[in-house]
Amino acid sequence: MKEKSSIVYSKPASLVFGVMLGAAGLGIAHTTGKTANNPPATLKMAESSEGPSNGSFAPVLKKVLPSVVNISSSKVVKAAPQTDGRMDPFFRQFFGDQGGPLDVPKDRREKSLGSGVIVSPEGYILTNNHVVEGATDVRVTLSDKRELEARIVGTDPKVDIAVLKIEATSLQPITLGDSSKVEVGDTALAIGDPFGVGQTVTRGIISAKGRGNLGIEDYEDFIQTDAPINPGNSGGALINDRGELVAINTAIIGESGGSQGIGFAVPVNLAHNVMNQILKNGKVVRAYLGIVPQDMTPEMAKAFGEKEARGVVVGDVSPKSPAQESGLQRGDILLDVNGKPVTGSNQLRMDISMMEPGSSVKLNVLRNGSEKEMTVKLAEMPTETAKAESGNGEESTKALEGVEVSNLTPHAAERLGLPDSTTGVVVSDIDPASKLADSGLRQGDVIQEVNHEPVKNVSEFQSAVKKAGNEPLLLVNRRGQTLFIAA
């Protein structure tokens, strides 16, 4: 039987200590930097292309190791409230109504370890957001054993990057490489403090680029490596054979939390961009197009009448968004953005998010078999929230194999977080082994179209499915957004 692996952050289990704290506790906000009055960072960019000499990485590492630091953070975790067992009749029958005063609930302080990379002589450090998230105290230990208090300048949880600042002299910042030039097969060296044993270097190669859709972060463009990355390496450096920083180590796949040869790191170009925005603006600003992109599958391409699966499908267009204002429609297929082919929804999300709000992009769009060019002026990414629950109806059917649908009543729509005017049929049950479940259909989805034919009830749904045959294209409303699903 195939073993099930899990994705975990590459930091060790927290060390927990009980402490007495006031009821208010302590906390620090880390979503963005508080101000934009941060001095600029003097970064050292790569110029040389020389590799290791005599097959040894020792000369390269002597220059790099002082740039990688240990990070110790702590945060307060509120204690759960305790109940008075003396008032329970069950206990009273054995012990009577006796007993001393209740123990006062104790908050506890959790401590954890991670790594970081000095990137400027001014004392700026790159690390992972999850290394310092919620921390009330952050301390950095340098390679020369100096221990310093660190200030959290700002963080970006969406890509798991944090920027710290220490006040110190004689720092040795690392040289930043260009992660866009990293190739599969390049040598990779991971540096960090695994398990808190001390600074450690491991060697491997770049296994893959552009890894996404892993469910680790909101925006994913990971570099994958087989260089052993273990708990405590989070925030540490992934360097090439010239000693240039190419990524920040972030997560691993492992059954027990240990390295199994599959590690993920945030590309330095992305981390650098996040850092620059935090120092300049006090927060990270992302561009916004206003669509729900979907990867084009061979089945979906066939349903759209296309010979090959290319581009991404516009599953939905947000109201009053740049996409809607420019005329982009649900069902359009995006082929190119500024002349760059669109290879997947994750790549499109990353490319758009890295652009400047207010800038214009040229889109090559395929609509009803014809290509057309459109220009869209991007806006700033708004805050998004969504919530949905499963709904139940009275009348149901199994028109599609393994899928049971019900009429969408106003009450069911309300439970799903949808307007009571929403039309369609709700998926009340779905067999996990069915073809549509494998394509992404979920319980609670509202099917609104079958092969572009609107359906308002179970009867219309049955009729549309019969016309569609064995390969229907469904338009599904999920959490207020629509997407296409092909069987």
matplotlib code that plots the C-alpha trace (Angstrom):
import matplotlib.pyplot as plt

x = [0.0, 1.3, 2.4, 0.8, 3.3, 2.6, 4.0, 5.5, 7.5, 11.2, 11.3, 11.4, 8.6, 8.2, 9.7, 6.9, 7.4, 4.7, 4.7, 2.4, 1.1, -1.5, -4.9, -4.2, -1.1, 1.3, 1.3, 2.9, 1.2, 3.2, 0.9, 2.8, 5.5, 4.1, 5.7, 7.6, 10.4, 12.9, 16.4, 17.2, 19.2, 22.6, 22.4, 25.3, 24.3, 26.1, 28.6, 31.1, 30.3, 33.2, 32.4, 34.3, 38.0, 39.5, 36.0, 35.7, 33.1, 35.1, 36.4, 32.8, 31.3, 33.9, 32.5, 28.9, 28.6, 28.9, 25.8, 23.5, 22.2, 20.2, 16.8, 15.1, 11.6, 9.0, 5.3, 2.7, -0.2, -3.3, -4.3, -7.7, -10.3, -10.7, -14.0, -14.9, -15.1, -16.4, -19.8, -20.3, -22.7, -20.7, -17.6, -19.7, -21.0, -17.5, -15.7, -18.5, -18.4, -14.8, -11.6, -9.3, -9.4, -9.1, -5.8, -5.4, -5.1, -1.5, -0.6, 2.5, 5.4, 6.4, 9.9, 11.0, 14.2, 14.8, 17.4, 17.9, 20.2, 21.9, 21.4, 22.7, 25.4, 22.7, 21.5, 18.5, 17.7, 15.5, 13.7, 10.3, 7.2, 6.3, 9.6, 8.6, 4.8, 3.1, 6.4, 6.8, 10.5, 13.0, 16.7, 19.4, 22.7, 25.5, 28.3, 30.7, 28.4, 27.0, 23.4, 21.2, 17.6, 15.9, 13.0, 10.4, 10.3, 7.4, 6.2, 4.3, 2.4, 1.1, 4.6, 6.0, 8.7, 9.7, 12.2, 14.1, 16.5, 19.4, 21.7, 25.3, 28.6, 31.0, 28.2, 28.9, 25.9, 25.4, 25.5, 22.1, 21.9, 19.3, 16.8, 15.3, 18.6, 18.5, 18.3, 17.2, 20.4, 22.3, 24.2, 22.4, 23.8, 21.3, 22.6, 20.8, 20.5, 18.6, 17.3, 19.3, 22.5, 24.4, 25.2, 25.0, 25.6, 24.0, 24.4, 22.1, 20.7, 17.9, 15.2, 12.4, 11.3, 8.0, 6.4, 2.9, -0.6, 0.9, -1.4, 1.5, 1.1, -1.3, 1.3, 3.7, 6.6, 8.9, 12.3, 12.5, 15.7, 16.9, 19.6, 18.6, 16.5, 15.5, 13.5, 15.3, 16.3, 13.3, 14.5, 18.0, 19.9, 19.8, 22.9, 24.5, 28.1, 29.3, 27.9, 25.1, 21.7, 19.1, 16.3, 15.0, 14.4, 10.8, 9.1, 9.7, 7.7, 8.1, 6.2, 7.8, 8.9, 12.4, 14.1, 13.1, 14.7, 11.9, 12.3, 10.9, 12.4, 11.1, 13.1, 15.3, 13.9, 10.5, 11.9, 13.9, 10.8, 8.8, 11.7, 11.9, 8.1, 8.2, 11.1, 9.6, 5.9, 5.7, 3.6, 3.4, 1.1, 0.0, -1.7, -5.2, -6.8, -10.1, -10.5, -10.6, -8.1, -8.3, -5.8, -6.7, -7.0, -7.3, -10.9, -11.7, -10.0, -12.1, -15.3, -14.3, -13.7, -9.9, -7.4, -4.8, -4.8, -3.2, -3.6, -5.9, -9.7, -11.4, -13.7, -15.2, -14.9, -15.2, -17.7, -16.2, -12.8, -10.2, -11.1, -14.8, -14.2, -11.9, -14.5, -13.0, -15.6, -16.2, -15.1, -12.4, -9.0, -5.9, -3.0, -0.4, 0.3, 2.6, 3.8, 4.6, 2.7, 0.4, 1.3, -0.9, -3.1, -0.4, 2.1, -0.6, -1.4, 2.3, 3.1, 0.1, 0.8, 4.4, 3.3, 2.6, -1.0, -2.0, 0.1, -1.4, -1.0, -1.7, -3.7, -4.0, -7.5, -9.2, -13.0, -15.3, -12.4, -11.0, -8.0, -8.2, -5.9, -7.1, -5.4, -6.2, -5.2, -4.4, -5.7, -4.5, -5.4, -8.4, -8.9, -10.9, -13.1, -15.3, -17.3, -19.5, -21.4, -23.1, -26.7, -29.6, -32.6, -35.8, -35.7, -32.6, -31.3, -28.1, -28.1, -24.3, -22.5, -21.5, -23.1, -26.3, -27.9, -30.8, -32.9, -31.3, -33.8, -33.4, -32.6, -29.9, -28.4, -28.3, -26.4, -24.0, -23.4, -25.0, -27.8, -31.3, -31.7, -28.9, -30.2, -28.9, -28.7, -26.6, -24.3, -25.7, -23.5, -20.6, -18.7, -15.0, -14.1, -16.2, -14.7, -16.2, -14.8, -11.4, -12.0, -12.6, -16.4, -17.3, -20.2, -21.9, -21.0, -23.9, -24.1, -25.5, -24.8, -24.3, -22.4, -23.3, -27.0, -28.4, -30.1, -32.5, -33.8, -33.2, -35.5, -33.6, -30.3, -31.4, -32.4, -29.2, -27.0, -28.8, -28.0, -24.4, -23.6, -20.6, -18.4, -20.4, -18.8, -20.2, -20.2, -20.0, -20.7, -18.4, -18.3, -19.8, -17.2, -17.7, -15.4, -15.6, -15.3, -15.0, -15.8]
y = [0.0, 3.4, 5.4, 8.7, 11.6, 14.9, 18.4, 20.0, 23.1, 22.4, 23.6, 21.3, 20.7, 23.6, 23.5, 24.2, 25.8, 26.7, 30.3, 32.5, 35.4, 38.1, 37.5, 39.9, 37.9, 39.4, 39.8, 41.4, 42.1, 40.8, 41.0, 43.9, 46.3, 49.1, 51.9, 52.5, 54.4, 51.6, 52.5, 50.8, 47.6, 47.5, 44.1, 42.3, 41.0, 38.1, 38.9, 36.0, 32.7, 30.7, 27.4, 25.4, 24.6, 21.1, 19.7, 21.1, 23.6, 24.5, 27.9, 28.8, 27.9, 29.8, 33.0, 32.0, 30.4, 33.6, 34.9, 32.2, 32.6, 30.7, 32.2, 31.5, 32.8, 32.5, 33.2, 33.0, 30.4, 31.1, 28.2, 26.6, 27.4, 24.8, 23.5, 23.0, 19.2, 19.7, 20.9, 17.7, 15.3, 12.3, 13.4, 14.5, 10.9, 9.7, 12.6, 14.7, 18.5, 18.9, 19.9, 22.8, 25.9, 25.5, 25.7, 28.9, 28.2, 28.8, 30.3, 28.7, 30.0, 28.1, 28.3, 27.2, 27.3, 28.2, 29.8, 33.0, 34.7, 38.1, 39.9, 43.4, 45.0, 47.1, 44.0, 42.9, 39.2, 37.0, 34.1, 32.3, 33.9, 30.7, 30.9, 34.1, 34.2, 35.3, 35.7, 38.0, 37.7, 36.9, 36.4, 35.8, 34.0, 34.8, 32.4, 34.3, 33.4, 36.9, 36.8, 39.8, 40.8, 41.1, 43.3, 42.0, 44.6, 42.9, 39.6, 38.2, 35.1, 34.5, 33.4, 32.7, 35.3, 37.6, 40.4, 40.9, 43.6, 43.4, 46.2, 44.9, 45.7, 43.5, 41.6, 39.4, 39.5, 36.8, 37.5, 37.3, 35.1, 35.1, 32.3, 32.7, 31.3, 28.2, 25.0, 21.5, 19.5, 22.5, 21.8, 23.0, 23.4, 23.8, 25.6, 25.9, 24.7, 21.4, 20.1, 22.8, 20.8, 23.7, 25.1, 22.3, 22.0, 19.4, 18.9, 17.9, 19.2, 21.3, 18.7, 20.9, 24.5, 26.3, 23.9, 25.0, 23.8, 22.1, 23.8, 25.1, 28.9, 31.1, 31.9, 29.1, 29.1, 26.7, 25.5, 21.8, 20.2, 16.8, 18.5, 17.1, 19.8, 18.9, 20.5, 23.8, 24.5, 26.8, 30.2, 29.0, 29.4, 27.3, 28.3, 27.3, 26.1, 29.8, 30.6, 32.7, 32.7, 31.2, 30.4, 30.4, 26.8, 26.5, 23.1, 19.3, 16.3, 13.6, 10.9, 11.7, 15.3, 14.3, 14.8, 12.3, 14.1, 16.4, 19.9, 23.2, 26.7, 30.2, 31.6, 34.5, 36.8, 36.4, 36.9, 39.9, 41.5, 40.9, 42.5, 45.5, 46.2, 45.8, 48.2, 50.7, 50.5, 48.9, 46.1, 43.9, 45.1, 42.7, 43.4, 42.1, 40.9, 39.6, 36.1, 32.6, 30.8, 27.0, 24.7, 23.4, 19.6, 17.5, 16.7, 20.4, 21.3, 18.7, 20.1, 23.6, 22.3, 22.7, 20.2, 20.8, 21.8, 25.2, 28.3, 28.6, 28.9, 31.8, 30.1, 33.2, 37.0, 39.1, 42.0, 45.5, 43.9, 45.0, 41.8, 42.6, 46.3, 45.2, 42.8, 39.5, 36.8, 33.5, 30.7, 32.8, 31.0, 33.1, 32.1, 34.8, 37.6, 40.3, 37.9, 35.2, 31.9, 31.0, 27.5, 27.1, 28.8, 28.9, 30.5, 33.1, 34.0, 34.4, 36.5, 38.9, 39.2, 40.3, 43.2, 46.8, 47.8, 50.4, 48.8, 47.5, 44.0, 42.7, 39.5, 37.1, 35.6, 32.7, 33.1, 30.8, 29.5, 33.0, 34.8, 38.4, 40.8, 42.7, 45.3, 45.3, 47.8, 46.0, 47.0, 46.4, 43.0, 43.4, 41.4, 38.3, 36.2, 33.2, 30.6, 27.7, 24.8, 21.7, 22.0, 19.5, 19.5, 17.5, 16.1, 14.2, 12.2, 10.4, 11.6, 11.4, 8.3, 8.7, 12.2, 13.0, 16.4, 18.2, 21.2, 24.4, 25.9, 29.4, 27.8, 25.6, 28.6, 30.6, 27.7, 27.7, 31.4, 32.2, 34.7, 33.2, 34.1, 31.7, 29.0, 25.5, 22.1, 21.4, 18.4, 16.6, 13.5, 12.4, 9.1, 9.8, 7.1, 8.8, 10.4, 13.8, 13.7, 13.0, 16.1, 18.3, 18.3, 18.5, 18.1, 21.5, 22.7, 24.3, 23.2, 26.0, 24.9, 21.7, 22.2, 25.9, 25.2, 26.7, 24.4, 25.6, 22.4, 18.6, 18.0, 20.5, 19.0, 15.5, 16.7, 18.6, 15.7, 13.4, 15.8, 16.2, 12.5, 10.9, 14.0, 17.0, 20.3, 21.7, 25.3, 25.1, 27.8, 27.3, 29.8, 32.5, 31.9, 29.9, 27.4, 24.8, 21.0, 18.5, 14.8]
z = [0.0, -0.9, 2.1, 2.7, 3.1, 4.7, 4.0, 7.1, 7.9, 8.4, 12.1, 15.2, 17.6, 19.9, 23.4, 25.9, 29.3, 31.8, 33.0, 34.9, 32.9, 33.1, 31.5, 28.7, 27.5, 25.0, 21.2, 18.2, 14.8, 11.9, 8.9, 7.6, 8.8, 11.0, 9.0, 5.8, 7.5, 7.2, 5.9, 2.6, 2.6, 0.8, -1.0, -2.6, -6.0, -7.8, -10.5, -10.6, -12.2, -10.7, -9.0, -6.4, -6.7, -6.5, -6.1, -2.5, -1.4, 1.7, 0.2, -0.8, 2.6, 4.6, 3.0, 3.3, 6.8, 8.7, 6.8, 8.2, 11.7, 14.3, 15.3, 18.6, 19.0, 21.8, 22.1, 24.8, 24.4, 26.5, 28.7, 28.2, 31.0, 33.7, 35.1, 38.7, 39.3, 42.8, 41.4, 39.4, 41.1, 39.7, 41.7, 44.7, 45.3, 45.8, 47.5, 48.9, 48.4, 49.5, 47.8, 47.9, 45.7, 42.0, 40.3, 38.4, 34.6, 33.5, 30.2, 28.7, 26.6, 23.5, 22.2, 18.8, 16.7, 13.0, 10.8, 8.9, 6.4, 6.7, 3.4, 4.1, 6.3, 7.9, 9.7, 7.7, 7.8, 5.6, 7.2, 7.1, 8.5, 10.4, 12.3, 14.0, 13.6, 16.8, 18.6, 21.5, 21.6, 18.8, 19.3, 16.7, 17.3, 14.9, 13.8, 16.2, 19.1, 19.5, 20.6, 19.7, 20.0, 16.6, 15.5, 13.1, 10.4, 8.5, 7.2, 4.3, 5.4, 1.8, 0.7, 4.2, 4.2, 7.1, 7.4, 10.7, 11.8, 14.2, 15.4, 15.0, 13.3, 11.3, 9.7, 6.6, 4.3, 1.7, -2.1, -3.7, -6.8, -9.6, -9.0, -12.5, -13.8, -11.6, -13.6, -12.7, -11.9, -10.5, -7.3, -4.2, -0.6, 2.3, 5.4, 8.7, 12.2, 12.1, 15.4, 17.2, 16.9, 15.3, 11.9, 9.3, 5.5, 3.3, -0.4, -3.3, -6.5, -7.8, -8.4, -9.9, -10.3, -10.1, -7.7, -6.8, -5.8, -2.7, -0.2, 1.8, 1.1, -0.8, -3.4, -4.3, -6.7, -4.9, -5.9, -5.0, -3.8, -2.5, -0.4, 3.1, 4.9, 8.5, 11.3, 12.2, 8.6, 8.1, 7.0, 6.2, 3.0, -0.2, -2.2, -5.5, -6.0, -6.1, -2.7, -4.0, -2.2, -4.6, -2.1, 1.5, 2.8, 3.9, 4.0, 3.5, 2.7, 5.2, 7.1, 10.4, 9.8, 8.8, 5.4, 2.7, -0.2, -1.1, 0.2, -0.9, -0.8, -1.7, -4.7, -3.7, -6.4, -4.8, -1.3, -2.4, -3.9, -0.7, 1.3, -0.9, -0.6, 3.2, 3.5, 1.1, 1.8, 5.2, 3.6, 0.6, -2.2, -4.9, -8.3, -8.9, -12.1, -10.7, -12.2, -10.9, -13.2, -13.8, -15.3, -18.8, -18.9, -22.0, -21.0, -20.6, -23.9, -25.7, -24.0, -25.2, -28.8, -28.6, -30.0, -27.3, -23.7, -23.6, -21.4, -18.5, -18.3, -16.7, -14.3, -12.9, -13.2, -10.0, -10.1, -10.5, -11.1, -13.7, -15.6, -15.8, -16.7, -19.6, -21.0, -19.9, -19.7, -17.9, -20.3, -21.9, -22.3, -21.5, -23.7, -23.1, -20.7, -22.1, -24.7, -22.1, -22.6, -19.7, -18.6, -15.5, -13.0, -10.3, -12.7, -13.8, -10.1, -9.3, -12.4, -11.8, -8.1, -8.7, -11.0, -9.9, -9.2, -11.8, -14.5, -17.7, -19.1, -22.6, -22.7, -25.7, -25.2, -26.9, -27.1, -29.0, -31.1, -32.0, -30.6, -29.5, -27.7, -24.6, -22.4, -18.7, -16.0, -12.8, -9.4, -5.9, -4.4, -2.0, 1.2, 0.4, 2.7, 1.9, 3.8, 2.7, 4.2, 2.7, 1.8, 1.7, -0.6, -0.7, -4.3, -5.4, -8.3, -9.5, -13.1, -13.2, -12.0, -8.3, -8.0, -6.2, -6.6, -5.0, -5.8, -4.4, -2.0, -0.5, 2.9, 1.3, -0.5, 2.7, 4.4, 1.5, 2.0, -1.4, -2.2, -2.0, -5.7, -6.8, -9.2, -9.9, -8.2, -5.2, -5.0, -1.9, -2.1, -4.3, -4.4, -3.8, -6.4, -9.1, -12.2, -11.3, -7.7, -9.3, -11.5, -8.4, -7.9, -4.2, -1.9, -1.5, -5.0, -6.9, -10.6, -12.6, -16.2, -18.1, -21.4, -21.2, -20.7, -17.5, -15.1, -12.4, -10.9, -10.9, -13.8, -16.0, -14.8, -15.8, -19.2, -19.8, -18.7, -21.1, -24.0, -22.8, -23.0, -21.2, -21.1, -19.7, -18.9, -15.6, -14.5, -10.7, -8.1, -5.1, -2.2, -4.5, -7.3, -10.5, -12.1, -14.9, -14.2, -17.0, -16.5]

ax = plt.figure().add_subplot(projection="3d")
ax.plot(x, y, z, "-o")
ax.set_aspect("equal")
plt.show()
